[in-house]
Amino acid sequence: MINVKVKCFSQVKYALGVDVLTFELDENTTSIDLEKIIRKKAGKKLNNVPLRIAINQKYQKEETILQDADEVVFIPPVQGG
């Protein structure tokens, strides 16, 4: 098992109602697997919201296997006003 911290910002924070989540996941869990977990936890609040993924402060362009103690951020599109 691995432990991963997810920091929540913007629409993700509002959808989940928290700043930080910690997950205990199976080894070989990928960034895409974790995104599915986050979307399920958010219900329909993140439907049609594209999310970029950063792991340990580096953007990921492809599916990545998560490691113990990784910090993951799901980044929605920038909103302005």
PDB file with SEQRES, HELIX, SHEET and CRYST1 records, atoms N, CA, C and O in Angstrom:
SEQRES   1 A   81  MET ILE ASN VAL LYS VAL LYS CYS PHE SER GLN VAL LYS          
SEQRES   2 A   81  TYR ALA LEU GLY VAL ASP VAL LEU THR PHE GLU LEU ASP          
SEQRES   3 A   81  GLU ASN THR THR SER ILE ASP LEU GLU LYS ILE ILE ARG          
SEQRES   4 A   81  LYS LYS ALA GLY LYS LYS LEU ASN ASN VAL PRO LEU ARG          
SEQRES   5 A   81  ILE ALA ILE ASN GLN LYS TYR GLN LYS GLU GLU THR ILE          
SEQRES   6 A   81  LEU GLN ASP ALA ASP GLU VAL VAL PHE ILE PRO PRO VAL          
SEQRES   7 A   81  GLN GLY GLY                                                  
HELIX    1 AA1 SER A   10  LEU A   16  1                                   7    
HELIX    2 AA2 SER A   31  LYS A   41  1                                  11    
SHEET    1 AA1 5 VAL A  20  LEU A  25  0                                        
SHEET    2 AA1 5 ILE A   2  LYS A   7 -1                                        
SHEET    3 AA1 5 GLU A  71  ILE A  75  1                                        
SHEET    4 AA1 5 ARG A  52  ILE A  55 -1                                        
SHEET    5 AA1 5 LYS A  58  GLN A  60 -1                                        
CRYST1    1.000    1.000    1.000  90.00  90.00  90.00 P 1           1          
ATOM      1  N   MET A   1       0.834  -1.182   0.000  1.00  0.00           N  
ATOM      2  CA  MET A   1       0.000   0.000   0.000  1.00  0.00           C  
ATOM      3  C   MET A   1       0.884   1.252   0.000  1.00  0.00           C  
ATOM      4  O   MET A   1       1.994   1.253   0.532  1.00  0.00           O  
ATOM      5  N   ILE A   2       0.360   2.308  -0.609  1.00  0.00           N  
ATOM      6  CA  ILE A   2       1.042   3.594  -0.618  1.00  0.00           C  
ATOM      7  C   ILE A   2       0.100   4.667  -0.073  1.00  0.00           C  
ATOM      8  O   ILE A   2      -1.121   4.513  -0.118  1.00  0.00           O  
ATOM      9  N   ASN A   3       0.674   5.745   0.439  1.00  0.00           N  
ATOM     10  CA  ASN A   3      -0.105   6.891   0.894  1.00  0.00           C  
ATOM     11  C   ASN A   3       0.196   8.057  -0.022  1.00  0.00           C  
ATOM     12  O   ASN A   3       1.353   8.367  -0.306  1.00  0.00           O  
ATOM     13  N   VAL A   4      -0.881   8.707  -0.485  1.00  0.00           N  
ATOM     14  CA  VAL A   4      -0.765   9.820  -1.412  1.00  0.00           C  
ATOM     15  C   VAL A   4      -1.585  10.985  -0.870  1.00  0.00           C  
ATOM     16  O   VAL A   4      -2.708  10.804  -0.397  1.00  0.00           O  
ATOM     17  N   LYS A   5      -1.010  12.181  -0.945  1.00  0.00           N  
ATOM     18  CA  LYS A   5      -1.733  13.381  -0.516  1.00  0.00           C  
ATOM     19  C   LYS A   5      -2.233  14.109  -1.755  1.00  0.00           C  
ATOM     20  O   LYS A   5      -1.484  14.312  -2.710  1.00  0.00           O  
ATOM     21  N   VAL A   6      -3.516  14.504  -1.733  1.00  0.00           N  
ATOM     22  CA  VAL A   6      -4.110  15.273  -2.820  1.00  0.00           C  
ATOM     23  C   VAL A   6      -4.450  16.655  -2.293  1.00  0.00           C  
ATOM     24  O   VAL A   6      -5.216  16.794  -1.339  1.00  0.00           O  
ATOM     25  N   LYS A   7      -3.877  17.679  -2.917  1.00  0.00           N  
ATOM     26  CA  LYS A   7      -4.212  19.058  -2.582  1.00  0.00           C  
ATOM     27  C   LYS A   7      -5.322  19.508  -3.517  1.00  0.00           C  
ATOM     28  O   LYS A   7      -5.281  19.260  -4.722  1.00  0.00           O  
ATOM     29  N   CYS A   8      -6.313  20.174  -2.941  1.00  0.00           N  
ATOM     30  CA  CYS A   8      -7.494  20.577  -3.703  1.00  0.00           C  
ATOM     31  C   CYS A   8      -7.542  22.092  -3.855  1.00  0.00           C  
ATOM     32  O   CYS A   8      -7.444  22.829  -2.874  1.00  0.00           O  
ATOM     33  N   PHE A   9      -7.691  22.541  -5.077  1.00  0.00           N  
ATOM     34  CA  PHE A   9      -7.787  23.960  -5.380  1.00  0.00           C  
ATOM     35  C   PHE A   9      -9.011  24.214  -6.250  1.00  0.00           C  
ATOM     36  O   PHE A   9      -9.506  23.306  -6.918  1.00  0.00           O  
ATOM     37  N   SER A  10      -9.488  25.436  -6.239  1.00  0.00           N  
ATOM     38  CA  SER A  10     -10.519  25.922  -7.139  1.00  0.00           C  
ATOM     39  C   SER A  10     -11.728  24.997  -7.189  1.00  0.00           C  
ATOM     40  O   SER A  10     -12.282  24.652  -6.145  1.00  0.00           O  
ATOM     41  N   GLN A  11     -12.140  24.595  -8.375  1.00  0.00           N  
ATOM     42  CA  GLN A  11     -13.343  23.775  -8.541  1.00  0.00           C  
ATOM     43  C   GLN A  11     -13.234  22.433  -7.820  1.00  0.00           C  
ATOM     44  O   GLN A  11     -14.241  21.916  -7.335  1.00  0.00           O  
ATOM     45  N   VAL A  12     -12.054  21.870  -7.743  1.00  0.00           N  
ATOM     46  CA  VAL A  12     -11.878  20.596  -7.045  1.00  0.00           C  
ATOM     47  C   VAL A  12     -12.141  20.795  -5.547  1.00  0.00           C  
ATOM     48  O   VAL A  12     -12.803  19.973  -4.914  1.00  0.00           O  
ATOM     49  N   LYS A  13     -11.627  21.872  -4.998  1.00  0.00           N  
ATOM     50  CA  LYS A  13     -11.851  22.185  -3.580  1.00  0.00           C  
ATOM     51  C   LYS A  13     -13.337  22.377  -3.303  1.00  0.00           C  
ATOM     52  O   LYS A  13     -13.859  21.849  -2.321  1.00  0.00           O  
ATOM     53  N   TYR A  14     -14.014  23.121  -4.153  1.00  0.00           N  
ATOM     54  CA  TYR A  14     -15.443  23.362  -3.951  1.00  0.00           C  
ATOM     55  C   TYR A  14     -16.252  22.082  -4.108  1.00  0.00           C  
ATOM     56  O   TYR A  14     -17.219  21.862  -3.378  1.00  0.00           O  
ATOM     57  N   ALA A  15     -15.864  21.243  -5.052  1.00  0.00           N  
ATOM     58  CA  ALA A  15     -16.593  19.991  -5.290  1.00  0.00           C  
ATOM     59  C   ALA A  15     -16.445  19.020  -4.125  1.00  0.00           C  
ATOM     60  O   ALA A  15     -17.393  18.316  -3.777  1.00  0.00           O  
ATOM     61  N   LEU A  16     -15.250  18.978  -3.517  1.00  0.00           N  
ATOM     62  CA  LEU A  16     -14.980  18.016  -2.446  1.00  0.00           C  
ATOM     63  C   LEU A  16     -15.156  18.608  -1.046  1.00  0.00           C  
ATOM     64  O   LEU A  16     -15.335  17.873  -0.075  1.00  0.00           O  
ATOM     65  N   GLY A  17     -15.104  19.929  -0.947  1.00  0.00           N  
ATOM     66  CA  GLY A  17     -15.295  20.591   0.336  1.00  0.00           C  
ATOM     67  C   GLY A  17     -14.120  20.515   1.290  1.00  0.00           C  
ATOM     68  O   GLY A  17     -14.282  20.725   2.492  1.00  0.00           O  
ATOM     69  N   VAL A  18     -12.937  20.217   0.768  1.00  0.00           N  
ATOM     70  CA  VAL A  18     -11.730  20.130   1.605  1.00  0.00           C  
ATOM     71  C   VAL A  18     -10.522  20.675   0.854  1.00  0.00           C  
ATOM     72  O   VAL A  18     -10.520  20.776  -0.373  1.00  0.00           O  
ATOM     73  N   ASP A  19      -9.489  21.025   1.630  1.00  0.00           N  
ATOM     74  CA  ASP A  19      -8.231  21.505   1.038  1.00  0.00           C  
ATOM     75  C   ASP A  19      -7.279  20.369   0.695  1.00  0.00           C  
ATOM     76  O   ASP A  19      -6.562  20.426  -0.303  1.00  0.00           O  
ATOM     77  N   VAL A  20      -7.281  19.327   1.540  1.00  0.00           N  
ATOM     78  CA  VAL A  20      -6.323  18.226   1.393  1.00  0.00           C  
ATOM     79  C   VAL A  20      -7.014  16.908   1.709  1.00  0.00           C  
ATOM     80  O   VAL A  20      -7.805  16.814   2.647  1.00  0.00           O  
ATOM     81  N   LEU A  21      -6.706  15.907   0.920  1.00  0.00           N  
ATOM     82  CA  LEU A  21      -7.167  14.532   1.170  1.00  0.00           C  
ATOM     83  C   LEU A  21      -5.949  13.623   1.190  1.00  0.00           C  
ATOM     84  O   LEU A  21      -4.972  13.872   0.484  1.00  0.00           O  
ATOM     85  N   THR A  22      -6.005  12.579   1.990  1.00  0.00           N  
ATOM     86  CA  THR A  22      -4.968  11.556   1.990  1.00  0.00           C  
ATOM     87  C   THR A  22      -5.614  10.228   1.640  1.00  0.00           C  
ATOM     88  O   THR A  22      -6.650   9.859   2.194  1.00  0.00           O  
ATOM     89  N   PHE A  23      -4.997   9.524   0.724  1.00  0.00           N  
ATOM     90  CA  PHE A  23      -5.514   8.234   0.289  1.00  0.00           C  
ATOM     91  C   PHE A  23      -4.483   7.140   0.528  1.00  0.00           C  
ATOM     92  O   PHE A  23      -3.289   7.339   0.307  1.00  0.00           O  
ATOM     93  N   GLU A  24      -4.950   5.995   0.978  1.00  0.00           N  
ATOM     94  CA  GLU A  24      -4.132   4.795   1.024  1.00  0.00           C  
ATOM     95  C   GLU A  24      -4.549   3.977  -0.191  1.00  0.00           C  
ATOM     96  O   GLU A  24      -5.700   3.555  -0.302  1.00  0.00           O  
ATOM     97  N   LEU A  25      -3.615   3.760  -1.090  1.00  0.00           N  
ATOM     98  CA  LEU A  25      -3.907   3.131  -2.373  1.00  0.00           C  
ATOM     99  C   LEU A  25      -3.049   1.890  -2.575  1.00  0.00           C  
ATOM    100  O   LEU A  25      -2.006   1.724  -1.943  1.00  0.00           O  
ATOM    101  N   ASP A  26      -3.504   1.039  -3.457  1.00  0.00           N  
ATOM    102  CA  ASP A  26      -2.710  -0.132  -3.827  1.00  0.00           C  
ATOM    103  C   ASP A  26      -1.476   0.312  -4.608  1.00  0.00           C  
ATOM    104  O   ASP A  26      -1.501   1.322  -5.312  1.00  0.00           O  
ATOM    105  N   GLU A  27      -0.412  -0.448  -4.474  1.00  0.00           N  
ATOM    106  CA  GLU A  27       0.757  -0.197  -5.314  1.00  0.00           C  
ATOM    107  C   GLU A  27       0.330  -0.345  -6.767  1.00  0.00           C  
ATOM    108  O   GLU A  27      -0.591  -1.102  -7.076  1.00  0.00           O  
ATOM    109  N   ASN A  28       0.995   0.372  -7.650  1.00  0.00           N  
ATOM    110  CA  ASN A  28       0.698   0.390  -9.082  1.00  0.00           C  
ATOM    111  C   ASN A  28      -0.568   1.160  -9.424  1.00  0.00           C  
ATOM    112  O   ASN A  28      -1.046   1.082 -10.556  1.00  0.00           O  
ATOM    113  N   THR A  29      -1.126   1.911  -8.460  1.00  0.00           N  
ATOM    114  CA  THR A  29      -2.231   2.808  -8.774  1.00  0.00           C  
ATOM    115  C   THR A  29      -1.671   3.945  -9.622  1.00  0.00           C  
ATOM    116  O   THR A  29      -0.590   4.463  -9.345  1.00  0.00           O  
ATOM    117  N   THR A  30      -2.413   4.326 -10.652  1.00  0.00           N  
ATOM    118  CA  THR A  30      -1.942   5.375 -11.550  1.00  0.00           C  
ATOM    119  C   THR A  30      -2.649   6.706 -11.273  1.00  0.00           C  
ATOM    120  O   THR A  30      -3.637   6.772 -10.542  1.00  0.00           O  
ATOM    121  N   SER A  31      -2.113   7.744 -11.877  1.00  0.00           N  
ATOM    122  CA  SER A  31      -2.727   9.070 -11.772  1.00  0.00           C  
ATOM    123  C   SER A  31      -4.147   9.053 -12.329  1.00  0.00           C  
ATOM    124  O   SER A  31      -5.025   9.740 -11.805  1.00  0.00           O  
ATOM    125  N   ILE A  32      -4.377   8.291 -13.363  1.00  0.00           N  
ATOM    126  CA  ILE A  32      -5.724   8.188 -13.954  1.00  0.00           C  
ATOM    127  C   ILE A  32      -6.664   7.466 -12.998  1.00  0.00           C  
ATOM    128  O   ILE A  32      -7.825   7.855 -12.866  1.00  0.00           O  
ATOM    129  N   ASP A  33      -6.186   6.431 -12.333  1.00  0.00           N  
ATOM    130  CA  ASP A  33      -7.002   5.740 -11.328  1.00  0.00           C  
ATOM    131  C   ASP A  33      -7.413   6.713 -10.222  1.00  0.00           C  
ATOM    132  O   ASP A  33      -8.567   6.722  -9.793  1.00  0.00           O  
ATOM    133  N   LEU A  34      -6.467   7.528  -9.767  1.00  0.00           N  
ATOM    134  CA  LEU A  34      -6.761   8.480  -8.700  1.00  0.00           C  
ATOM    135  C   LEU A  34      -7.735   9.549  -9.187  1.00  0.00           C  
ATOM    136  O   LEU A  34      -8.611   9.971  -8.432  1.00  0.00           O  
ATOM    137  N   GLU A  35      -7.598   9.987 -10.419  1.00  0.00           N  
ATOM    138  CA  GLU A  35      -8.557  10.956 -10.963  1.00  0.00           C  
ATOM    139  C   GLU A  35      -9.970  10.376 -10.957  1.00  0.00           C  
ATOM    140  O   GLU A  35     -10.923  11.084 -10.631  1.00  0.00           O  
ATOM    141  N   LYS A  36     -10.114   9.121 -11.307  1.00  0.00           N  
ATOM    142  CA  LYS A  36     -11.433   8.469 -11.272  1.00  0.00           C  
ATOM    143  C   LYS A  36     -12.000   8.456  -9.854  1.00  0.00           C  
ATOM    144  O   LYS A  36     -13.196   8.672  -9.659  1.00  0.00           O  
ATOM    145  N   ILE A  37     -11.140   8.203  -8.865  1.00  0.00           N  
ATOM    146  CA  ILE A  37     -11.577   8.206  -7.461  1.00  0.00           C  
ATOM    147  C   ILE A  37     -12.054   9.602  -7.066  1.00  0.00           C  
ATOM    148  O   ILE A  37     -13.096   9.749  -6.426  1.00  0.00           O  
ATOM    149  N   ILE A  38     -11.292  10.623  -7.447  1.00  0.00           N  
ATOM    150  CA  ILE A  38     -11.650  12.014  -7.128  1.00  0.00           C  
ATOM    151  C   ILE A  38     -12.967  12.393  -7.790  1.00  0.00           C  
ATOM    152  O   ILE A  38     -13.834  12.992  -7.154  1.00  0.00           O  
ATOM    153  N   ARG A  39     -13.119  12.053  -9.048  1.00  0.00           N  
ATOM    154  CA  ARG A  39     -14.359  12.387  -9.764  1.00  0.00           C  
ATOM    155  C   ARG A  39     -15.560  11.673  -9.139  1.00  0.00           C  
ATOM    156  O   ARG A  39     -16.636  12.259  -9.021  1.00  0.00           O  
ATOM    157  N   LYS A  40     -15.383  10.426  -8.743  1.00  0.00           N  
ATOM    158  CA  LYS A  40     -16.478   9.695  -8.106  1.00  0.00           C  
ATOM    159  C   LYS A  40     -16.840  10.343  -6.772  1.00  0.00           C  
ATOM    160  O   LYS A  40     -18.020  10.481  -6.447  1.00  0.00           O  
ATOM    161  N   LYS A  41     -15.838  10.738  -6.005  1.00  0.00           N  
ATOM    162  CA  LYS A  41     -16.057  11.371  -4.703  1.00  0.00           C  
ATOM    163  C   LYS A  41     -16.787  12.712  -4.870  1.00  0.00           C  
ATOM    164  O   LYS A  41     -17.551  13.112  -3.992  1.00  0.00           O  
ATOM    165  N   ALA A  42     -16.557  13.395  -5.974  1.00  0.00           N  
ATOM    166  CA  ALA A  42     -17.171  14.700  -6.232  1.00  0.00           C  
ATOM    167  C   ALA A  42     -18.590  14.584  -6.782  1.00  0.00           C  
ATOM    168  O   ALA A  42     -19.272  15.595  -6.949  1.00  0.00           O  
ATOM    169  N   GLY A  43     -19.036  13.369  -7.062  1.00  0.00           N  
ATOM    170  CA  GLY A  43     -20.359  13.216  -7.671  1.00  0.00           C  
ATOM    171  C   GLY A  43     -20.328  13.805  -9.077  1.00  0.00           C  
ATOM    172  O   GLY A  43     -19.404  13.536  -9.844  1.00  0.00           O  
ATOM    173  N   LYS A  44     -21.314  14.592  -9.411  1.00  0.00           N  
ATOM    174  CA  LYS A  44     -21.379  15.187 -10.752  1.00  0.00           C  
ATOM    175  C   LYS A  44     -20.749  16.567 -10.813  1.00  0.00           C  
ATOM    176  O   LYS A  44     -20.770  17.208 -11.864  1.00  0.00           O  
ATOM    177  N   LYS A  45     -20.191  17.033  -9.708  1.00  0.00           N  
ATOM    178  CA  LYS A  45     -19.686  18.399  -9.634  1.00  0.00           C  
ATOM    179  C   LYS A  45     -18.478  18.665 -10.529  1.00  0.00           C  
ATOM    180  O   LYS A  45     -18.198  19.818 -10.854  1.00  0.00           O  
ATOM    181  N   LEU A  46     -17.762  17.626 -10.929  1.00  0.00           N  
ATOM    182  CA  LEU A  46     -16.597  17.811 -11.807  1.00  0.00           C  
ATOM    183  C   LEU A  46     -16.838  17.280 -13.210  1.00  0.00           C  
ATOM    184  O   LEU A  46     -15.913  17.203 -14.018  1.00  0.00           O  
ATOM    185  N   ASN A  47     -18.097  16.909 -13.501  1.00  0.00           N  
ATOM    186  CA  ASN A  47     -18.412  16.466 -14.862  1.00  0.00           C  
ATOM    187  C   ASN A  47     -18.063  17.586 -15.834  1.00  0.00           C  
ATOM    188  O   ASN A  47     -18.314  18.757 -15.550  1.00  0.00           O  
ATOM    189  N   ASN A  48     -17.502  17.242 -16.946  1.00  0.00           N  
ATOM    190  CA  ASN A  48     -17.145  18.187 -18.008  1.00  0.00           C  
ATOM    191  C   ASN A  48     -16.091  19.211 -17.587  1.00  0.00           C  
ATOM    192  O   ASN A  48     -15.921  20.229 -18.257  1.00  0.00           O  
ATOM    193  N   VAL A  49     -15.384  18.956 -16.490  1.00  0.00           N  
ATOM    194  CA  VAL A  49     -14.287  19.835 -16.071  1.00  0.00           C  
ATOM    195  C   VAL A  49     -12.977  19.110 -16.389  1.00  0.00           C  
ATOM    196  O   VAL A  49     -12.649  18.114 -15.744  1.00  0.00           O  
ATOM    197  N   PRO A  50     -12.227  19.605 -17.379  1.00  0.00           N  
ATOM    198  CA  PRO A  50     -10.942  18.960 -17.670  1.00  0.00           C  
ATOM    199  C   PRO A  50      -9.959  19.260 -16.546  1.00  0.00           C  
ATOM    200  O   PRO A  50      -9.901  20.384 -16.045  1.00  0.00           O  
ATOM    201  N   LEU A  51      -9.200  18.265 -16.159  1.00  0.00           N  
ATOM    202  CA  LEU A  51      -8.236  18.428 -15.077  1.00  0.00           C  
ATOM    203  C   LEU A  51      -6.838  18.082 -15.566  1.00  0.00           C  
ATOM    204  O   LEU A  51      -6.632  17.044 -16.194  1.00  0.00           O  
ATOM    205  N   ARG A  52      -5.883  18.951 -15.279  1.00  0.00           N  
ATOM    206  CA  ARG A  52      -4.476  18.618 -15.490  1.00  0.00           C  
ATOM    207  C   ARG A  52      -3.968  18.037 -14.189  1.00  0.00           C  
ATOM    208  O   ARG A  52      -4.495  18.348 -13.120  1.00  0.00           O  
ATOM    209  N   ILE A  53      -2.965  17.209 -14.267  1.00  0.00           N  
ATOM    210  CA  ILE A  53      -2.436  16.537 -13.090  1.00  0.00           C  
ATOM    211  C   ILE A  53      -0.983  16.945 -12.882  1.00  0.00           C  
ATOM    212  O   ILE A  53      -0.174  16.925 -13.810  1.00  0.00           O  
ATOM    213  N   ALA A  54      -0.672  17.315 -11.643  1.00  0.00           N  
ATOM    214  CA  ALA A  54       0.715  17.569 -11.258  1.00  0.00           C  
ATOM    215  C   ALA A  54       1.054  16.620 -10.113  1.00  0.00           C  
ATOM    216  O   ALA A  54       0.281  16.469  -9.168  1.00  0.00           O  
ATOM    217  N   ILE A  55       2.205  15.992 -10.209  1.00  0.00           N  
ATOM    218  CA  ILE A  55       2.691  15.103  -9.154  1.00  0.00           C  
ATOM    219  C   ILE A  55       4.020  15.663  -8.671  1.00  0.00           C  
ATOM    220  O   ILE A  55       4.961  15.833  -9.446  1.00  0.00           O  
ATOM    221  N   ASN A  56       4.075  15.945  -7.375  1.00  0.00           N  
ATOM    222  CA  ASN A  56       5.281  16.530  -6.779  1.00  0.00           C  
ATOM    223  C   ASN A  56       5.725  17.787  -7.535  1.00  0.00           C  
ATOM    224  O   ASN A  56       6.904  17.985  -7.827  1.00  0.00           O  
ATOM    225  N   GLN A  57       4.733  18.624  -7.838  1.00  0.00           N  
ATOM    226  CA  GLN A  57       4.915  19.933  -8.464  1.00  0.00           C  
ATOM    227  C   GLN A  57       5.402  19.881  -9.909  1.00  0.00           C  
ATOM    228  O   GLN A  57       5.962  20.855 -10.413  1.00  0.00           O  
ATOM    229  N   LYS A  58       5.189  18.746 -10.579  1.00  0.00           N  
ATOM    230  CA  LYS A  58       5.549  18.632 -11.994  1.00  0.00           C  
ATOM    231  C   LYS A  58       4.334  18.149 -12.766  1.00  0.00           C  
ATOM    232  O   LYS A  58       3.735  17.126 -12.434  1.00  0.00           O  
ATOM    233  N   TYR A  59       3.973  18.912 -13.816  1.00  0.00           N  
ATOM    234  CA  TYR A  59       2.854  18.501 -14.651  1.00  0.00           C  
ATOM    235  C   TYR A  59       3.144  17.165 -15.317  1.00  0.00           C  
ATOM    236  O   TYR A  59       4.272  16.887 -15.723  1.00  0.00           O  
ATOM    237  N   GLN A  60       2.107  16.344 -15.420  1.00  0.00           N  
ATOM    238  CA  GLN A  60       2.221  15.039 -16.062  1.00  0.00           C  
ATOM    239  C   GLN A  60       1.446  15.069 -17.377  1.00  0.00           C  
ATOM    240  O   GLN A  60       0.299  15.515 -17.414  1.00  0.00           O  
ATOM    241  N   LYS A  61       2.063  14.601 -18.438  1.00  0.00           N  
ATOM    242  CA  LYS A  61       1.393  14.563 -19.739  1.00  0.00           C  
ATOM    243  C   LYS A  61       0.780  13.198 -20.024  1.00  0.00           C  
ATOM    244  O   LYS A  61      -0.025  13.050 -20.943  1.00  0.00           O  
ATOM    245  N   GLU A  62       1.165  12.209 -19.234  1.00  0.00           N  
ATOM    246  CA  GLU A  62       0.651  10.865 -19.470  1.00  0.00           C  
ATOM    247  C   GLU A  62       0.392  10.174 -18.141  1.00  0.00           C  
ATOM    248  O   GLU A  62       0.793  10.657 -17.082  1.00  0.00           O  
ATOM    249  N   GLU A  63      -0.270   9.061 -18.215  1.00  0.00           N  
ATOM    250  CA  GLU A  63      -0.572   8.279 -17.021  1.00  0.00           C  
ATOM    251  C   GLU A  63       0.730   7.923 -16.302  1.00  0.00           C  
ATOM    252  O   GLU A  63       1.702   7.496 -16.925  1.00  0.00           O  
ATOM    253  N   THR A  64       0.731   8.104 -14.988  1.00  0.00           N  
ATOM    254  CA  THR A  64       1.927   7.889 -14.181  1.00  0.00           C  
ATOM    255  C   THR A  64       1.602   6.988 -13.003  1.00  0.00           C  
ATOM    256  O   THR A  64       0.566   7.160 -12.361  1.00  0.00           O  
ATOM    257  N   ILE A  65       2.465   6.036 -12.712  1.00  0.00           N  
ATOM    258  CA  ILE A  65       2.274   5.192 -11.529  1.00  0.00           C  
ATOM    259  C   ILE A  65       2.665   6.006 -10.301  1.00  0.00           C  
ATOM    260  O   ILE A  65       3.761   6.564 -10.235  1.00  0.00           O  
ATOM    261  N   LEU A  66       1.761   6.067  -9.336  1.00  0.00           N  
ATOM    262  CA  LEU A  66       1.998   6.838  -8.122  1.00  0.00           C  
ATOM    263  C   LEU A  66       2.927   6.096  -7.177  1.00  0.00           C  
ATOM    264  O   LEU A  66       2.949   4.866  -7.130  1.00  0.00           O  
ATOM    265  N   GLN A  67       3.696   6.876  -6.424  1.00  0.00           N  
ATOM    266  CA  GLN A  67       4.641   6.332  -5.455  1.00  0.00           C  
ATOM    267  C   GLN A  67       4.226   6.773  -4.050  1.00  0.00           C  
ATOM    268  O   GLN A  67       3.493   7.747  -3.887  1.00  0.00           O  
ATOM    269  N   ASP A  68       4.700   6.050  -3.048  1.00  0.00           N  
ATOM    270  CA  ASP A  68       4.408   6.410  -1.664  1.00  0.00           C  
ATOM    271  C   ASP A  68       4.880   7.837  -1.389  1.00  0.00           C  
ATOM    272  O   ASP A  68       5.978   8.225  -1.788  1.00  0.00           O  
ATOM    273  N   ALA A  69       4.046   8.605  -0.708  1.00  0.00           N  
ATOM    274  CA  ALA A  69       4.323   9.987  -0.291  1.00  0.00           C  
ATOM    275  C   ALA A  69       4.231  11.003  -1.423  1.00  0.00           C  
ATOM    276  O   ALA A  69       4.627  12.154  -1.238  1.00  0.00           O  
ATOM    277  N   ASP A  70       3.720  10.612  -2.593  1.00  0.00           N  
ATOM    278  CA  ASP A  70       3.514  11.582  -3.666  1.00  0.00           C  
ATOM    279  C   ASP A  70       2.491  12.624  -3.239  1.00  0.00           C  
ATOM    280  O   ASP A  70       1.570  12.341  -2.473  1.00  0.00           O  
ATOM    281  N   GLU A  71       2.673  13.835  -3.754  1.00  0.00           N  
ATOM    282  CA  GLU A  71       1.706  14.916  -3.575  1.00  0.00           C  
ATOM    283  C   GLU A  71       1.091  15.175  -4.947  1.00  0.00           C  
ATOM    284  O   GLU A  71       1.800  15.492  -5.902  1.00  0.00           O  
ATOM    285  N   VAL A  72      -0.218  15.040  -5.038  1.00  0.00           N  
ATOM    286  CA  VAL A  72      -0.921  15.152  -6.305  1.00  0.00           C  
ATOM    287  C   VAL A  72      -1.850  16.356  -6.260  1.00  0.00           C  
ATOM    288  O   VAL A  72      -2.526  16.600  -5.261  1.00  0.00           O  
ATOM    289  N   VAL A  73      -1.870  17.100  -7.353  1.00  0.00           N  
ATOM    290  CA  VAL A  73      -2.792  18.222  -7.488  1.00  0.00           C  
ATOM    291  C   VAL A  73      -3.526  18.049  -8.808  1.00  0.00           C  
ATOM    292  O   VAL A  73      -2.912  17.812  -9.848  1.00  0.00           O  
ATOM    293  N   PHE A  74      -4.848  18.171  -8.753  1.00  0.00           N  
ATOM    294  CA  PHE A  74      -5.679  18.163  -9.951  1.00  0.00           C  
ATOM    295  C   PHE A  74      -6.028  19.618 -10.235  1.00  0.00           C  
ATOM    296  O   PHE A  74      -6.642  20.286  -9.403  1.00  0.00           O  
ATOM    297  N   ILE A  75      -5.637  20.108 -11.410  1.00  0.00           N  
ATOM    298  CA  ILE A  75      -5.737  21.523 -11.715  1.00  0.00           C  
ATOM    299  C   ILE A  75      -6.799  21.749 -12.792  1.00  0.00           C  
ATOM    300  O   ILE A  75      -6.644  21.320 -13.936  1.00  0.00           O  
ATOM    301  N   PRO A  76      -7.888  22.436 -12.402  1.00  0.00           N  
ATOM    302  CA  PRO A  76      -8.915  22.759 -13.384  1.00  0.00           C  
ATOM    303  C   PRO A  76      -8.466  23.945 -14.236  1.00  0.00           C  
ATOM    304  O   PRO A  76      -7.451  24.572 -13.933  1.00  0.00           O  
ATOM    305  N   PRO A  77      -9.214  24.259 -15.300  1.00  0.00           N  
ATOM    306  CA  PRO A  77      -8.853  25.414 -16.119  1.00  0.00           C  
ATOM    307  C   PRO A  77      -8.825  26.691 -15.275  1.00  0.00           C  
ATOM    308  O   PRO A  77      -9.554  26.818 -14.291  1.00  0.00           O  
ATOM    309  N   VAL A  78      -7.982  27.619 -15.675  1.00  0.00           N  
ATOM    310  CA  VAL A  78      -7.886  28.892 -14.979  1.00  0.00           C  
ATOM    311  C   VAL A  78      -9.183  29.665 -15.195  1.00  0.00           C  
ATOM    312  O   VAL A  78      -9.708  29.745 -16.306  1.00  0.00           O  
ATOM    313  N   GLN A  79      -9.683  30.233 -14.094  1.00  0.00           N  
ATOM    314  CA  GLN A  79     -10.900  31.025 -14.171  1.00  0.00           C  
ATOM    315  C   GLN A  79     -10.536  32.479 -13.950  1.00  0.00           C  
ATOM    316  O   GLN A  79      -9.695  32.801 -13.112  1.00  0.00           O  
ATOM    317  N   GLY A  80     -11.156  33.327 -14.685  1.00  0.00           N  
ATOM    318  CA  GLY A  80     -10.876  34.740 -14.518  1.00  0.00           C  
ATOM    319  C   GLY A  80     -12.135  35.533 -14.238  1.00  0.00           C  
ATOM    320  O   GLY A  80     -13.249  35.010 -14.263  1.00  0.00           O  
ATOM    321  N   GLY A  81     -11.932  36.766 -13.980  1.00  0.00           N  
ATOM    322  CA  GLY A  81     -13.114  37.586 -13.738  1.00  0.00           C  
ATOM    323  C   GLY A  81     -12.720  38.980 -13.370  1.00  0.00           C  
ATOM    324  O   GLY A  81     -13.584  39.822 -13.128  1.00  0.00           O  
TER     325      GLY A  81                                                      
END                                                                             
